[in-house]
């Protein structure tokens, strides 16, 4: 399995500045069994949030922490 943290940052870098990605996009990029990769993806995203590199949102509203469905956006794109 490829590093989910690096993969998330790479996917975001390929998108428009204000674009978001879904966590399952990261999982699908790193493992054939993407559902099995989701715990590692969630943990990596939690780390990126803690490190101030990404923010989470759902339906246009910022989330303080990961809970339920969410989208990932680069923090520098406020």
Residue pairs with C-beta under 8 A, 6 or more apart in sequence:
1 30
1 31
1 37
1 40
2 29
2 30
2 31
3 30
3 44
4 26
4 27
4 30
4 37
4 40
4 41
4 43
4 44
4 45
5 44
5 47
5 48
7 26
7 29
7 30
8 21
8 26
8 41
8 44
8 45
8 48
8 54
8 72
9 48
9 53
11 21
11 25
11 26
11 29
12 19
12 21
12 54
12 72
12 73
12 74
15 21
17 74
17 77
18 73
18 77
19 73
20 57
20 71
20 72
20 73
21 71
21 72
21 73
22 71
22 72
23 38
23 41
23 42
23 45
23 70
23 72
24 34
24 38
24 41
26 41
26 44
26 45
26 72
27 34
27 35
27 37
27 38
27 41
28 34
30 37
30 40
30 41
31 37
42 66
45 54
45 56
45 66
45 72
46 66
48 54
48 72
49 55
49 56
49 65
49 66
52 75
53 74
53 75
54 72
54 73
54 74
54 75
55 62
55 63
55 72
55 73
55 74
55 75
56 62
56 63
56 65
56 66
56 70
56 71
56 72
56 73
57 63
57 70
57 71
57 73
58 68
58 69
58 70
58 71
63 70
